Amino acid sequence: QVQLVESGGGLVQAGGSLRLSCVASGIIFSINSMGWYRQAPGKQRELVATISSGDMTNYRDSVKGRFTISRDNAKNTVYLQMNSLKPEDTAVYYCRVLYNYWGQGTQVTVSS
């Protein structure tokens, strides 16, 4: 059974930082590409960043230079370091094994 458990969300002021973590189980983590998505109230879920098994990364334009995705295969964990946060980054953030399994999400709220 595949499980993805996110953590690290919370309330932060604009300009602040958070680091999200997602621990995976039930898969061979090292061979899977991973992604972070987010969904704001009333909006569609959108892809934020991806990382391949070979550590190639991609970001949506609005987070480039502020967010960094990384992985630790020894810990079956993918991270999303979020710096210079803006109120428009407020959303539920989801971890995903591309393109199948989803985590339960973690709330990120950025106050202005």
Backbone as JSON Lines, residues from 0, in Angstrom:
{"i":0,"aa":"Q","n":[0.85,-1.2,0.0],"ca":[0.0,0.0,0.0],"c":[0.88,1.24,0.0]}
{"i":1,"aa":"V","n":[0.62,2.12,-0.96],"ca":[1.41,3.33,-1.08],"c":[0.88,4.4,-0.12]}
{"i":2,"aa":"Q","n":[1.78,5.01,0.61],"ca":[1.4,6.11,1.5],"c":[2.36,7.27,1.29]}
{"i":3,"aa":"L","n":[1.8,8.47,1.25],"ca":[2.57,9.7,1.19],"c":[2.1,10.59,2.32]}
{"i":4,"aa":"V","n":[3.0,10.98,3.19],"ca":[2.62,11.77,4.36],"c":[3.39,13.08,4.33]}
{"i":5,"aa":"E","n":[2.63,14.17,4.14],"ca":[3.23,15.51,4.1],"c":[3.25,16.12,5.49]}
{"i":6,"aa":"S","n":[4.19,17.0,5.7],"ca":[4.27,17.78,6.92],"c":[5.01,19.07,6.64]}
{"i":7,"aa":"G","n":[4.95,20.0,7.6],"ca":[5.72,21.23,7.49],"c":[4.92,22.46,7.13]}
{"i":8,"aa":"G","n":[3.64,22.29,6.86],"ca":[2.82,23.45,6.56],"c":[2.56,24.28,7.81]}
{"i":9,"aa":"G","n":[1.95,25.44,7.6],"ca":[1.64,26.31,8.72],"c":[1.32,27.71,8.28]}
{"i":10,"aa":"L","n":[1.3,28.61,9.25],"ca":[1.02,30.02,9.02],"c":[2.33,30.79,9.1]}
{"i":11,"aa":"V","n":[2.57,31.61,8.08],"ca":[3.8,32.39,8.04],"c":[3.5,33.77,7.44]}
{"i":12,"aa":"Q","n":[4.27,34.74,7.84],"ca":[4.1,36.08,7.27],"c":[4.75,36.17,5.89]}
{"i":13,"aa":"A","n":[4.25,37.07,5.09],"ca":[4.84,37.3,3.78],"c":[6.33,37.58,3.92]}
{"i":14,"aa":"G","n":[7.1,36.97,3.04],"ca":[8.55,37.1,3.09],"c":[9.23,35.99,3.87]}
{"i":15,"aa":"G","n":[8.43,35.21,4.58],"ca":[8.97,34.13,5.39],"c":[9.24,32.86,4.6]}
{"i":16,"aa":"S","n":[9.63,31.81,5.33],"ca":[10.0,30.54,4.71],"c":[9.32,29.37,5.42]}
{"i":17,"aa":"L","n":[9.12,28.33,4.66],"ca":[8.66,27.05,5.19],"c":[9.34,25.94,4.4]}
{"i":18,"aa":"R","n":[9.52,24.79,5.05],"ca":[9.99,23.61,4.33],"c":[8.99,22.49,4.51]}
{"i":19,"aa":"L","n":[8.46,22.03,3.39],"ca":[7.53,20.91,3.4],"c":[8.31,19.61,3.2]}
{"i":20,"aa":"S","n":[7.83,18.56,3.85],"ca":[8.42,17.23,3.69],"c":[7.33,16.25,3.3]}
{"i":21,"aa":"C","n":[7.7,15.25,2.56],"ca":[6.77,14.18,2.18],"c":[7.51,12.86,2.26]}
{"i":22,"aa":"V","n":[7.07,12.01,3.17],"ca":[7.68,10.7,3.34],"c":[6.84,9.66,2.62]}
{"i":23,"aa":"A","n":[7.48,8.89,1.78],"ca":[6.79,7.88,0.98],"c":[7.08,6.48,1.49]}
{"i":24,"aa":"S","n":[6.08,5.62,1.39],"ca":[6.25,4.21,1.72],"c":[5.44,3.38,0.74]}
{"i":25,"aa":"G","n":[5.82,2.13,0.58],"ca":[5.1,1.25,-0.32],"c":[5.52,1.34,-1.77]}
{"i":26,"aa":"I","n":[6.57,2.12,-2.05],"ca":[7.1,2.23,-3.4],"c":[8.62,2.15,-3.35]}
{"i":27,"aa":"I","n":[9.22,1.89,-4.51],"ca":[10.68,2.01,-4.61],"c":[10.94,3.47,-4.92]}
{"i":28,"aa":"F","n":[11.16,4.23,-3.87],"ca":[11.18,5.69,-3.96],"c":[12.21,6.19,-4.97]}
{"i":29,"aa":"S","n":[13.39,5.59,-4.96],"ca":[14.5,6.16,-5.73],"c":[14.27,6.16,-7.24]}
{"i":30,"aa":"I","n":[13.38,5.31,-7.73],"ca":[13.19,5.23,-9.18],"c":[12.0,6.06,-9.65]}
{"i":31,"aa":"N","n":[11.31,6.7,-8.72],"ca":[10.12,7.46,-9.06],"c":[10.37,8.95,-9.12]}
{"i":32,"aa":"S","n":[9.78,9.59,-10.13],"ca":[9.73,11.04,-10.14],"c":[8.66,11.49,-9.16]}
{"i":33,"aa":"M","n":[8.92,12.61,-8.51],"ca":[8.01,13.13,-7.49],"c":[7.62,14.56,-7.82]}
{"i":34,"aa":"G","n":[6.48,14.96,-7.3],"ca":[6.03,16.32,-7.56],"c":[5.31,16.92,-6.37]}
{"i":35,"aa":"W","n":[5.32,18.23,-6.33],"ca":[4.5,19.0,-5.39],"c":[3.46,19.78,-6.19]}
{"i":36,"aa":"Y","n":[2.23,19.7,-5.73],"ca":[1.12,20.44,-6.31],"c":[0.53,21.33,-5.22]}
{"i":37,"aa":"R","n":[-0.32,22.25,-5.63],"ca":[-1.06,23.04,-4.65],"c":[-2.44,23.38,-5.18]}
{"i":38,"aa":"Q","n":[-3.34,23.62,-4.25],"ca":[-4.71,24.0,-4.61],"c":[-5.18,25.08,-3.65]}
{"i":39,"aa":"A","n":[-5.45,26.24,-4.21],"ca":[-5.99,27.35,-3.44],"c":[-7.51,27.28,-3.46]}
{"i":40,"aa":"P","n":[-8.17,27.9,-2.48],"ca":[-9.64,27.86,-2.45],"c":[-10.25,28.39,-3.74]}
{"i":41,"aa":"G","n":[-11.17,27.62,-4.29],"ca":[-11.86,28.03,-5.5],"c":[-11.06,27.93,-6.77]}
{"i":42,"aa":"K","n":[-9.87,27.34,-6.69],"ca":[-9.02,27.22,-7.87],"c":[-8.68,25.76,-8.14]}
{"i":43,"aa":"Q","n":[-8.22,25.51,-9.37],"ca":[-7.81,24.16,-9.73],"c":[-6.44,23.83,-9.12]}
{"i":44,"aa":"R","n":[-6.24,22.56,-8.91],"ca":[-4.94,22.11,-8.43],"c":[-3.9,22.35,-9.52]}
{"i":45,"aa":"E","n":[-2.73,22.84,-9.12],"ca":[-1.69,23.16,-10.08],"c":[-0.36,22.56,-9.66]}
{"i":46,"aa":"L","n":[0.43,22.25,-10.69],"ca":[1.75,21.68,-10.45],"c":[2.72,22.78,-10.04]}
{"i":47,"aa":"V","n":[3.45,22.54,-8.96],"ca":[4.4,23.53,-8.46],"c":[5.83,23.19,-8.87]}
{"i":48,"aa":"A","n":[6.23,21.95,-8.64],"ca":[7.61,21.56,-8.93],"c":[7.69,20.04,-9.07]}
{"i":49,"aa":"T","n":[8.65,19.6,-9.86],"ca":[8.9,18.17,-10.0],"c":[10.38,17.88,-9.88]}
{"i":50,"aa":"I","n":[10.67,16.64,-9.5],"ca":[12.05,16.18,-9.45],"c":[12.08,14.74,-9.95]}
{"i":51,"aa":"S","n":[12.98,14.47,-10.88],"ca":[13.07,13.13,-11.45],"c":[13.93,12.23,-10.58]}
{"i":52,"aa":"S","n":[13.99,10.98,-10.97],"ca":[14.86,10.04,-10.25],"c":[16.32,10.44,-10.39]}
{"i":53,"aa":"G","n":[16.63,11.18,-11.44],"ca":[17.99,11.65,-11.64],"c":[18.23,13.06,-11.16]}
{"i":54,"aa":"D","n":[17.3,13.57,-10.34],"ca":[17.42,14.9,-9.71],"c":[17.25,16.06,-10.68]}
{"i":55,"aa":"M","n":[16.65,15.82,-11.83],"ca":[16.3,16.95,-12.7],"c":[15.05,17.61,-12.14]}
{"i":56,"aa":"T","n":[15.06,18.92,-12.09],"ca":[13.95,19.64,-11.48],"c":[13.28,20.58,-12.47]}
{"i":57,"aa":"N","n":[12.0,20.84,-12.23],"ca":[11.24,21.81,-12.99],"c":[10.3,22.54,-12.05]}
{"i":58,"aa":"Y","n":[10.04,23.82,-12.38],"ca":[9.2,24.67,-11.52],"c":[8.21,25.46,-12.37]}
{"i":59,"aa":"R","n":[7.06,25.75,-11.77],"ca":[6.18,26.7,-12.43],"c":[6.81,28.08,-12.32]}
{"i":60,"aa":"D","n":[6.52,28.92,-13.29],"ca":[7.2,30.21,-13.38],"c":[7.05,31.05,-12.11]}
{"i":61,"aa":"S","n":[5.89,31.01,-11.5],"ca":[5.62,31.9,-10.37],"c":[6.43,31.56,-9.12]}
{"i":62,"aa":"V","n":[7.06,30.39,-9.08],"ca":[7.85,30.02,-7.89],"c":[9.34,29.91,-8.19]}
{"i":63,"aa":"K","n":[9.72,30.07,-9.45],"ca":[11.14,29.98,-9.8],"c":[11.95,31.0,-9.03]}
{"i":64,"aa":"G","n":[13.07,30.55,-8.48],"ca":[13.93,31.43,-7.71],"c":[13.54,31.56,-6.25]}
{"i":65,"aa":"R","n":[12.35,31.07,-5.91],"ca":[11.89,31.14,-4.5],"c":[11.74,29.75,-3.87]}
{"i":66,"aa":"F","n":[11.32,28.77,-4.65],"ca":[11.09,27.42,-4.16],"c":[12.18,26.48,-4.68]}
{"i":67,"aa":"T","n":[12.52,25.49,-3.86],"ca":[13.48,24.47,-4.26],"c":[12.97,23.1,-3.87]}
{"i":68,"aa":"I","n":[12.88,22.21,-4.86],"ca":[12.49,20.83,-4.6],"c":[13.75,19.98,-4.51]}
{"i":69,"aa":"S","n":[13.75,19.04,-3.57],"ca":[14.9,18.15,-3.42],"c":[14.41,16.81,-2.89]}
{"i":70,"aa":"R","n":[15.3,15.84,-2.9],"ca":[14.91,14.52,-2.41],"c":[16.06,13.87,-1.68]}
{"i":71,"aa":"D","n":[15.71,13.0,-0.74],"ca":[16.69,12.19,-0.02],"c":[16.22,10.75,-0.14]}
{"i":72,"aa":"N","n":[16.84,10.01,-1.04],"ca":[16.4,8.64,-1.31],"c":[16.61,7.72,-0.11]}
{"i":73,"aa":"A","n":[17.61,8.01,0.71],"ca":[17.86,7.19,1.9],"c":[16.73,7.31,2.91]}
{"i":74,"aa":"K","n":[16.02,8.44,2.87],"ca":[14.91,8.68,3.8],"c":[13.55,8.59,3.12]}
{"i":75,"aa":"N","n":[13.53,8.22,1.84],"ca":[12.26,8.15,1.08],"c":[11.46,9.44,1.21]}
{"i":76,"aa":"T","n":[12.16,10.56,1.13],"ca":[11.54,11.85,1.4],"c":[11.83,12.84,0.28]}
{"i":77,"aa":"V","n":[10.79,13.6,-0.06],"ca":[10.94,14.72,-0.98],"c":[10.59,15.99,-0.2]}
{"i":78,"aa":"Y","n":[11.33,17.05,-0.5],"ca":[11.17,18.31,0.21],"c":[10.77,19.43,-0.75]}
{"i":79,"aa":"L","n":[10.14,20.44,-0.18],"ca":[9.91,21.68,-0.92],"c":[10.28,22.83,0.01]}
{"i":80,"aa":"Q","n":[11.42,23.44,-0.26],"ca":[11.85,24.62,0.48],"c":[11.22,25.84,-0.17]}
{"i":81,"aa":"M","n":[10.47,26.59,0.62],"ca":[9.74,27.74,0.1],"c":[10.24,29.0,0.8]}
{"i":82,"aa":"N","n":[10.84,29.88,0.05],"ca":[11.36,31.15,0.57],"c":[10.61,32.32,-0.04]}
{"i":83,"aa":"S","n":[10.74,33.47,0.57],"ca":[10.11,34.69,0.07],"c":[8.63,34.46,-0.23]}
{"i":84,"aa":"L","n":[7.96,33.85,0.71],"ca":[6.56,33.48,0.5],"c":[5.68,34.7,0.33]}
{"i":85,"aa":"K","n":[4.66,34.52,-0.51],"ca":[3.7,35.58,-0.81],"c":[2.3,35.1,-0.44]}
{"i":86,"aa":"P","n":[1.39,36.05,-0.2],"ca":[0.01,35.64,0.11],"c":[-0.6,34.75,-0.97]}
{"i":87,"aa":"E","n":[-0.22,34.94,-2.21],"ca":[-0.77,34.12,-3.28],"c":[-0.22,32.69,-3.29]}
{"i":88,"aa":"D","n":[0.74,32.39,-2.43],"ca":[1.2,31.02,-2.27],"c":[0.31,30.23,-1.31]}
{"i":89,"aa":"T","n":[-0.64,30.89,-0.69],"ca":[-1.56,30.22,0.23],"c":[-2.35,29.14,-0.49]}
{"i":90,"aa":"A","n":[-2.28,27.91,0.02],"ca":[-2.94,26.77,-0.63],"c":[-2.72,25.54,0.23]}
{"i":91,"aa":"V","n":[-3.42,24.48,-0.13],"ca":[-3.08,23.15,0.37],"c":[-2.05,22.57,-0.59]}
{"i":92,"aa":"Y","n":[-0.95,22.11,-0.04],"ca":[0.14,21.56,-0.86],"c":[0.11,20.03,-0.76]}
{"i":93,"aa":"Y","n":[0.2,19.41,-1.93],"ca":[0.11,17.96,-2.03],"c":[1.39,17.4,-2.66]}
{"i":94,"aa":"C","n":[1.8,16.29,-2.12],"ca":[2.9,15.51,-2.67],"c":[2.32,14.44,-3.58]}
{"i":95,"aa":"R","n":[3.04,14.12,-4.65],"ca":[2.54,13.11,-5.57],"c":[3.68,12.28,-6.13]}
{"i":96,"aa":"V","n":[3.44,10.99,-6.25],"ca":[4.3,10.12,-7.04],"c":[3.83,10.27,-8.48]}
{"i":97,"aa":"L","n":[4.63,10.84,-9.33],"ca":[4.19,11.13,-10.69],"c":[3.95,9.84,-11.47]}
{"i":98,"aa":"Y","n":[2.79,9.66,-12.07],"ca":[1.58,10.49,-12.02],"c":[0.45,9.65,-11.44]}
{"i":99,"aa":"N","n":[0.66,9.16,-10.22],"ca":[-0.3,8.24,-9.63],"c":[-0.78,8.69,-8.26]}
{"i":100,"aa":"Y","n":[0.0,8.41,-7.26],"ca":[-0.48,8.49,-5.89],"c":[-0.33,9.9,-5.32]}
{"i":101,"aa":"W","n":[-1.29,10.23,-4.45],"ca":[-1.34,11.54,-3.81],"c":[-1.2,11.41,-2.3]}
{"i":102,"aa":"G","n":[-0.63,12.44,-1.68],"ca":[-0.68,12.57,-0.24],"c":[-1.97,13.26,0.18]}
{"i":103,"aa":"Q","n":[-2.12,13.46,1.49],"ca":[-3.37,14.03,2.01],"c":[-3.35,15.56,2.0]}
{"i":104,"aa":"G","n":[-2.18,16.14,1.84],"ca":[-2.06,17.6,1.76],"c":[-1.69,18.23,3.09]}
{"i":105,"aa":"T","n":[-1.05,19.38,2.99],"ca":[-0.7,20.18,4.16],"c":[-0.99,21.64,3.85]}
{"i":106,"aa":"Q","n":[-1.6,22.32,4.78],"ca":[-2.04,23.7,4.55],"c":[-0.88,24.67,4.74]}
{"i":107,"aa":"V","n":[-0.72,25.57,3.79],"ca":[0.22,26.68,3.88],"c":[-0.57,27.97,3.78]}
{"i":108,"aa":"T","n":[-0.44,28.82,4.78],"ca":[-1.13,30.1,4.8],"c":[-0.1,31.21,4.97]}
{"i":109,"aa":"V","n":[-0.11,32.15,4.04],"ca":[0.83,33.27,4.07],"c":[0.04,34.54,4.31]}
{"i":110,"aa":"S","n":[0.31,35.19,5.42],"ca":[-0.4,36.43,5.76],"c":[0.35,37.65,5.22]}
{"i":111,"aa":"S","n":[-0.41,38.67,4.89],"ca":[0.21,39.88,4.3],"c":[0.57,40.9,5.36]}
